[in-house]
């Protein structure tokens, strides 16, 4: 497949500027770039979700017009989305057959579909039960279903969009095995990832985009992670890790036997016991959906406990509203920054003082002090390197990375004693990620206790002094820096204890 001179404009934004990109049979071609570099736009054009303003697409040297995902599939192009496109209440076979004509006319022919699924599963090591319902499957198994769907439809070129984002280390290795087998069989794969070590390990060539332009393409063997990072961002990037030997101080946060319900009414947390000390980063590792959100919301007063206690610096704060916890110097960097972290239609300045707007010096007797707010905001914009036209700009008009910097500036400038950071770098490019991690380590070094909840295992390993693994709402082990390894944490994330038994 070859894309030539692809250009795509949105109002006020040149998303793709004359980009050339190609993929050969039997190769993995990685696509790298910061947020907003144009990767997703380029792939959506290839998959027929957008139409380019200029440029051409060739498949096997033949000029083609891809006007929809259906047209892309007909041309042998499949896409594995980061958020899977599966119907939870249907079986694997029913999901694969969905939308395809049946050999039996109006009747489904699931026996034929099942037989082909088993053939594909055998060839590529995609262990899956065709009769299992999607809701019964792990995230890794659901991804296999998406791959089988694409192969069943005859895809010869697969786009994999952040395919490892929600997988355990063992599932990532299994995905690599599948990808290598597909390459051997002549498939072309486009691999999109923010994780440089993955790109270096699995790809044959790497193309980097920056600000909608193609910077260049290199053979993977001819580059390094440091070179790629500089290529992406345009400057040297330090890969932040926390190696300082810590000395834990007083207990900042203590959780005793905490239980709460999930949004579905099921058990979200099951008898959680944790202690977070000053001067440490305690990482919470786990596959998505195992109680991380419930834990963060329970600590910050956004979700009531059904039983158990929460203490801040020895004080029982169970059931306290968020405002009371804020007054006790608890800061929260939420997972859903657009929903819980900012008010989209407020200005940068207004979002910067959300926590303290009712206190001196920002207000007196209910009247806001515009001069104090402006001075405070200007200082934070400068200190936290927020890129904004002005402090009066509405938050919704900024990039994800700059919105995250606003939240970080607001929460950290308060000099908190306890910080709950939930997925603090999710969706951020390498430059913004570097900055956020630096700030969390700096707060740890100042004596704050930082609870880092992240599904990015590389982040957990880079920053954590201790790691607690959460599985189905339970903390199943807590390991110190000299005890943990990727293999051990990966098994625990899958619910396997050191005795090799799955958690009941």
C-alpha distance (Angstrom), angle and dihedral (degrees) to the residues before:
residue distance angle dihedral
X1 . . .
X2 3.78 . .
X3 3.81 129.4 .
X4 3.82 114.2 -164.4
X5 3.81 126.4 -164.1
X6 3.81 95.4 -19.8
X7 3.81 110.9 -172.2
X8 3.80 125.5 177.3
X9 3.81 127.1 175.2
X10 3.79 129.5 -167.7
X11 3.82 122.2 -174.5
X12 3.80 104.6 -62.8
X13 3.81 94.3 -9.4
X14 3.81 132.0 90.8
X15 3.82 97.9 -154.8
X16 3.82 97.9 175.7
X17 3.80 121.4 21.7
X18 3.81 113.0 -165.8
X19 3.82 95.8 -47.5
X20 3.81 122.4 -175.5
X21 3.81 116.6 -160.3
X22 3.79 132.9 162.2
X23 3.80 140.5 178.2
X24 3.78 128.6 -159.5
X25 3.77 129.4 -153.5
X26 3.83 112.9 -91.7
X27 3.80 96.6 24.4
X28 3.78 141.5 102.3
X29 3.81 109.8 -138.6
X30 3.82 111.8 -167.5
X31 3.80 121.9 -149.5
X32 3.81 115.5 -152.8
X33 3.77 134.7 179.7
X34 3.78 145.0 123.4
X35 3.80 122.7 -87.2
X36 3.78 107.1 -68.4
X37 3.80 93.7 20.8
X38 3.82 91.1 122.2
X39 3.83 102.5 -105.3
X40 3.79 97.3 125.7
X41 3.80 93.0 43.5
X42 3.81 90.9 52.2
X43 3.81 92.6 49.9
X44 3.81 92.9 45.0
X45 3.82 87.8 55.2
X46 3.80 90.0 51.1
X47 3.81 91.2 48.8
X48 3.81 93.4 47.2
X49 3.79 97.7 -111.5
X50 3.84 91.4 115.9
X51 3.79 130.9 26.8
X52 3.79 117.6 -133.6
X53 3.82 120.3 -125.0
X54 3.80 91.6 -141.9
X55 3.78 135.3 5.8
X56 3.77 141.8 60.7
X57 3.80 138.4 -105.4
X58 3.80 122.6 -147.2
X59 3.78 126.7 -169.0
X60 3.81 115.9 -168.0
X61 3.85 87.4 -12.0
X62 3.82 91.7 -56.2
X63 3.82 120.3 120.8
X64 3.82 109.6 -122.2
X65 3.80 136.6 -176.8
X66 3.81 112.8 -140.9
X67 3.80 107.2 -164.5
X68 3.82 100.8 162.5
X69 3.83 142.6 5.0
X70 3.80 87.4 -96.1
X71 3.81 89.6 57.5
X72 3.82 89.4 48.0
X73 3.81 91.2 52.5
X74 3.82 90.0 48.4
X75 3.81 87.7 54.9
X76 3.81 90.9 52.1
X77 3.82 98.2 -100.7
X78 3.81 119.7 135.1
X79 3.81 130.2 -179.4
X80 3.80 128.6 -153.5
X81 3.80 103.9 -157.1
X82 3.79 121.8 -147.9
X83 3.80 88.3 -123.4
X84 3.78 105.2 48.8
X85 3.81 120.1 -118.6
X86 3.81 97.5 -141.0
X87 3.82 133.6 129.0
X88 3.84 106.0 -124.7
X89 3.82 95.7 -154.7
X90 3.83 94.0 54.6
X91 3.80 127.5 77.9
X92 3.79 124.9 -109.9
X93 3.83 90.9 -101.8
X94 3.81 92.4 47.9
X95 3.82 91.5 50.7
X96 3.80 91.4 50.2
X97 3.81 91.9 48.4
X98 3.82 94.1 44.8
X99 3.80 111.8 120.1
X100 3.80 95.5 5.7
X101 3.81 125.4 113.5
X102 3.82 114.5 -105.6
X103 3.80 125.5 -131.3
X104 3.81 85.8 -133.1
X105 3.80 96.3 57.9
X106 3.81 111.2 -130.4
X107 3.81 91.4 4.5
X108 3.78 123.6 81.1
X109 3.78 119.3 -116.3
X110 3.78 100.3 -153.3
X111 3.81 93.2 158.5
X112 3.79 90.4 64.2
X113 3.83 91.2 44.2
X114 3.81 91.1 49.1
X115 3.79 92.0 50.9
X116 3.81 92.4 52.5
X117 3.83 91.6 45.6
X118 3.80 90.0 54.8
X119 3.81 90.4 48.7
X120 3.81 91.9 52.2
X121 3.80 91.4 43.4
X122 3.80 90.2 53.5
X123 3.82 94.4 47.9
X124 3.80 96.3 48.5
X125 3.80 102.5 28.5
X126 3.82 91.3 -112.1
X127 3.80 96.5 154.4
X128 3.79 105.6 -159.6
X129 3.81 139.8 141.6
X130 3.84 108.9 -127.3
X131 3.82 90.3 -153.8
X132 3.82 95.7 52.5
X133 3.79 118.3 108.1
X134 3.80 115.9 -118.7
X135 3.80 92.5 -123.0
X136 3.80 88.8 59.9
X137 3.82 93.6 57.2
X138 3.81 130.6 90.6
X139 3.79 119.6 -118.1
X140 3.82 90.5 -101.4
X141 3.80 91.7 51.8
X142 3.81 91.3 49.1
X143 3.78 89.0 54.0
X144 3.82 89.1 54.2
X145 3.81 88.3 54.1
X146 3.82 89.7 54.2
X147 3.81 90.3 51.1
X148 3.82 91.3 48.0
X149 3.83 89.3 49.6
X150 3.80 90.6 55.2
X151 3.81 94.0 44.9
X152 3.82 91.9 46.3
X153 3.81 88.6 56.0
X154 3.81 90.7 54.2
X155 3.80 100.6 -104.7
X156 3.80 114.2 173.7
X157 3.81 93.9 175.8
X158 3.82 120.2 48.6
X159 3.82 127.0 -166.2
X160 3.82 110.5 -154.5
X161 3.82 110.4 -164.7
X162 3.83 111.1 -159.9
X163 3.83 89.5 -36.7
X164 3.82 96.0 175.3
X165 3.80 98.6 48.3
X166 3.82 95.7 105.7
X167 3.82 101.9 25.6
X168 3.80 131.2 108.0
X169 3.84 116.2 -120.6
X170 3.81 90.0 -102.1
X171 3.81 91.5 52.0
X172 3.83 89.6 49.2
X173 3.81 89.9 55.1
X174 3.81 90.2 48.6
X175 3.82 89.3 51.4
X176 3.82 90.1 52.0
X177 3.81 90.2 53.0
X178 3.82 89.9 51.9
X179 3.81 92.2 47.3
X180 3.80 92.9 49.6
X181 3.81 90.8 50.4
X182 3.80 90.4 50.7
X183 3.81 90.5 50.3
X184 3.81 89.9 51.8
X185 3.80 88.4 53.1
X186 3.80 92.9 54.3
X187 3.80 103.2 -98.0
X188 3.79 121.8 145.0
X189 3.82 114.9 -135.6
X190 3.82 129.7 -164.7
X191 3.80 109.7 -158.6
X192 3.82 119.9 -162.6
X193 3.80 116.1 -170.9
X194 3.82 142.3 146.2
X195 3.83 89.7 -149.5
X196 3.78 109.1 94.3
X197 3.80 96.1 -166.9
X198 3.82 89.8 57.4
X199 3.79 92.3 50.2
X200 3.81 91.6 49.7
X201 3.81 92.0 47.6
X202 3.81 101.5 47.2
X203 3.83 108.8 25.6
X204 3.82 134.1 83.7
X205 3.82 97.2 -161.9
X206 3.80 133.4 17.7
X207 3.81 128.6 -152.5
X208 3.81 119.2 -166.5
X209 3.81 124.6 -155.5
X210 3.80 124.9 -165.6
X211 3.82 126.2 -178.7
X212 3.80 91.9 -14.0
X213 3.81 94.9 -51.3
X214 3.76 131.4 105.0
X215 3.82 109.4 -114.8
X216 3.78 93.4 -172.3
X217 3.79 149.4 -73.7
X218 3.81 125.7 -103.3
X219 3.80 136.9 177.3
X220 3.81 107.5 -104.2
X221 3.80 91.8 -126.1
X222 3.81 89.8 59.6
X223 3.82 96.4 58.7
X224 3.81 143.8 53.5
X225 3.80 135.2 -143.5
X226 3.80 90.5 -104.8
X227 3.81 91.6 51.3
X228 3.81 91.2 48.8
X229 3.80 92.7 49.3
X230 3.81 91.4 51.9
X231 3.81 90.3 45.1
X232 3.80 91.3 53.1
X233 3.80 98.3 44.9
X234 3.81 102.3 26.9
X235 3.82 94.2 -123.0
X236 3.79 140.2 62.3
X237 3.81 114.2 -74.5
X238 3.79 123.6 -153.2
X239 3.79 112.4 -144.3
X240 3.79 99.2 -132.4
X241 3.79 117.4 -138.0
X242 3.79 131.6 163.4
X243 3.81 109.9 -127.6
X244 3.79 100.0 151.4
X245 3.80 115.4 123.7
X246 3.79 102.9 -120.7
X247 3.76 131.7 -147.1
X248 3.78 110.1 -154.3
X249 3.77 116.3 -135.5
X250 3.79 129.9 -168.5
X251 3.78 121.3 -21.6
X252 3.82 107.7 -92.9
X253 3.80 98.3 179.1
X254 3.80 129.1 21.6
X255 3.80 125.8 -178.2
X256 3.80 120.1 -168.4
X257 3.81 122.7 -169.1
X258 3.80 93.3 -32.0
X259 3.80 117.0 -174.3
X260 3.80 128.7 172.2
X261 3.78 140.5 157.5
X262 3.79 127.2 -102.8
X263 3.81 123.5 -128.1
X264 3.82 87.9 -93.6
X265 3.80 91.8 57.2
X266 3.81 93.6 -109.2
X267 3.80 124.5 118.4
X268 3.81 107.9 -69.8
X269 3.80 98.0 175.8
X270 3.79 124.7 23.0
X271 3.81 117.4 -160.8
X272 3.82 97.9 -41.0
X273 3.82 116.4 -167.3
X274 3.82 118.3 -175.9
X275 3.78 141.2 150.5
X276 3.81 124.1 -159.6
X277 3.81 117.7 -168.1
X278 3.77 131.5 -159.9
X279 3.80 113.5 -93.5
X280 3.81 97.1 29.3
X281 3.78 140.7 96.2
X282 3.80 110.9 -140.7
X283 3.79 109.9 -163.7
X284 3.81 121.3 -150.6
X285 3.83 108.5 -152.3
X286 3.79 124.6 -169.9
X287 3.78 145.4 122.2
X288 3.81 113.2 -87.4
X289 3.80 115.7 -79.2
X290 3.79 99.6 27.6
X291 3.81 97.3 116.1
X292 3.81 102.7 -71.6
X293 3.81 95.1 124.2
X294 3.80 92.4 44.8
X295 3.81 90.9 51.0
X296 3.83 93.7 51.4
X297 3.80 93.0 45.9
X298 3.80 93.5 46.2
X299 3.82 91.9 53.1
X300 3.81 93.6 46.8
X301 3.81 96.2 48.0
X302 3.80 96.6 -107.3
X303 3.83 96.4 111.4
X304 3.83 124.8 40.2
X305 3.79 121.1 -126.9
X306 3.80 118.7 -124.6
X307 3.80 88.8 -154.8
X308 3.81 139.5 -10.2
X309 3.80 135.1 56.1
X310 3.81 138.2 -92.4
X311 3.81 121.5 -156.0
X312 3.81 129.4 -168.1
X313 3.80 112.1 -161.0
X314 3.79 90.3 -23.9
X315 3.81 96.5 -47.6
X316 3.81 118.6 117.8
X317 3.82 103.8 -122.5
X318 3.82 97.7 167.0
X319 3.80 108.9 147.7
X320 3.81 94.7 8.9
X321 3.83 114.0 146.4
X322 3.82 118.7 -115.5
X323 3.81 93.1 -101.4
X324 3.80 92.4 58.2
X325 3.80 90.5 49.9
X326 3.83 90.6 49.0
X327 3.81 88.9 55.3
X328 3.83 87.6 54.9
X329 3.82 89.6 58.6
X330 3.79 98.6 -102.0
X331 3.81 113.1 147.8
X332 3.80 125.9 -165.5
X333 3.80 129.7 -158.1
X334 3.82 100.4 -169.0
X335 3.79 128.3 -143.8
X336 3.82 92.9 -129.6
X337 3.80 100.2 52.1
X338 3.83 95.2 175.9
X339 3.81 93.1 48.5
X340 3.81 103.4 34.2
X341 3.81 106.5 14.3
X342 3.79 105.6 55.8
X343 3.78 142.8 12.3
X344 3.79 102.1 -117.5
X345 3.79 96.8 -150.6
X346 3.81 93.7 48.3
X347 3.79 121.0 92.0
X348 3.80 124.7 -107.9
X349 3.82 89.1 -102.4
X350 3.80 93.6 50.2
X351 3.81 91.3 49.5
X352 3.81 90.9 49.3
X353 3.82 91.9 61.9
X354 3.81 100.5 37.9
X355 3.82 91.7 114.8
X356 3.81 96.4 45.9
X357 3.81 106.0 24.9
X358 3.81 93.2 117.0
X359 3.81 94.9 51.5
X360 3.79 136.3 75.8
X361 2.98 131.7 -56.7
X362 3.81 92.6 24.7
X363 3.78 96.2 51.6
X364 3.77 140.1 12.0
X365 3.79 124.3 -166.1
X366 3.78 89.9 -10.5
X367 3.83 95.5 -53.0
X368 3.82 118.3 117.3
X369 3.82 118.1 -128.3
X370 3.81 102.7 -135.9
X371 3.82 94.5 -170.5
X372 3.81 94.0 53.4
X373 3.80 91.6 45.4
X374 3.82 92.3 49.6
X375 3.82 93.0 48.3
X376 3.81 91.9 47.1
X377 3.81 92.4 48.0
X378 3.80 93.9 46.9
X379 3.79 90.1 52.7
X380 3.81 92.3 50.7
X381 3.81 93.6 45.8
X382 3.80 88.5 54.6
X383 3.82 96.2 42.0
X384 3.82 96.1 46.2
X385 3.82 95.9 37.1
X386 3.81 95.0 -123.4
X387 3.81 110.8 -179.7
X388 3.80 107.1 -142.6
X389 3.84 133.7 139.9
X390 3.81 88.3 -126.4
X391 3.78 141.0 -25.9
X392 3.81 87.5 -100.1
X393 3.83 92.0 62.1
X394 3.81 113.2 115.3
X395 3.79 111.9 -107.7
X396 3.81 92.8 -128.4
X397 3.82 89.7 66.2
X398 3.82 94.0 61.9
X399 3.80 129.0 87.8
X400 3.80 121.1 -99.3
X401 3.78 91.7 -105.8
X402 3.80 93.2 53.6
X403 3.81 92.2 45.7
X404 3.80 87.7 53.6
X405 3.81 89.6 50.9
X406 3.83 89.9 53.4
X407 3.80 90.3 53.3
X408 3.80 91.1 45.2
X409 3.81 91.9 48.6
X410 3.81 92.7 49.6
X411 3.80 95.3 46.1
X412 3.81 98.7 41.2
X413 3.82 98.8 40.4
X414 3.81 87.6 66.9
X415 3.85 88.9 67.9
X416 3.81 91.7 -126.2
X417 3.78 122.2 -160.2
X418 3.82 93.8 -150.2
X419 3.82 126.1 34.3
X420 3.80 126.8 -170.8
X421 3.82 107.0 -163.8
X422 3.82 112.3 -174.3
X423 3.83 115.4 -169.0
X424 3.84 89.0 -28.7
X425 3.83 95.3 177.2
X426 3.80 101.3 33.1
X427 3.80 110.0 141.2
X428 3.80 93.4 2.1
X429 3.78 122.8 129.8
X430 3.78 122.8 -118.0
X431 3.81 95.5 -92.2
X432 3.83 95.1 51.1
X433 3.81 90.5 42.2
X434 3.81 90.6 54.4
X435 3.81 90.5 52.3
X436 3.83 95.9 48.1
X437 3.80 91.9 49.4
X438 3.81 91.7 49.6
X439 3.80 90.0 53.9
X440 3.82 94.2 49.8
X441 3.80 91.7 50.6
X442 3.82 90.5 47.5
X443 3.81 90.6 53.7
X444 3.81 90.5 48.7
X445 3.79 89.7 51.5
X446 3.84 89.9 51.4
X447 3.81 89.7 58.1
X448 3.80 103.7 -94.8
X449 3.79 120.2 137.8
X450 3.83 108.7 -125.6
X451 3.81 121.6 -160.5
X452 3.81 104.2 -162.6
X453 3.81 113.6 -163.4
X454 3.81 109.5 -172.9
X455 3.78 138.9 151.3
X456 3.81 89.0 -157.0
X457 3.79 102.6 95.8
X458 3.81 91.9 -166.9
X459 3.79 88.6 58.6
X460 3.79 92.4 47.4
X461 3.82 90.6 51.4
X462 3.81 93.9 44.7
X463 3.81 96.8 51.5
X464 3.81 111.3 22.7
X465 3.78 126.8 102.0
X466 3.81 89.0 -172.7
X467 3.80 130.5 12.6
X468 3.81 126.2 -146.5
X469 3.81 115.5 -167.5
X470 3.80 118.1 -145.1
X471 3.81 121.9 -159.4
X472 3.80 125.6 173.0
X473 3.79 91.3 -16.0
X474 3.82 96.2 -49.5
X475 3.79 131.9 104.3
X476 3.79 100.8 -128.4
X477 3.81 99.3 179.2
X478 3.81 142.7 -3.9
X479 3.80 117.7 -150.7
X480 3.79 132.4 -171.6
X481 3.80 123.6 -134.4
X482 3.81 94.0 -93.4
X483 3.82 92.6 49.1
X484 3.78 104.9 51.0
X485 3.80 131.7 84.7
X486 3.80 131.9 169.0
X487 3.79 91.3 -107.5
X488 3.81 93.8 50.8
X489 3.82 94.2 45.2
X490 3.81 91.1 45.1
X491 3.81 92.2 55.3
X492 3.80 91.4 47.8
X493 3.82 90.4 49.7
X494 3.81 87.4 56.3
X495 3.82 90.2 52.7
X496 3.79 97.1 -103.1
X497 3.79 115.2 136.2
X498 3.79 126.4 -154.2
X499 3.80 86.6 -93.3
X500 3.84 87.5 61.5
X501 3.80 91.8 -116.2
X502 3.77 124.0 130.4
X503 3.77 115.6 -119.1
X504 3.80 110.4 -102.4
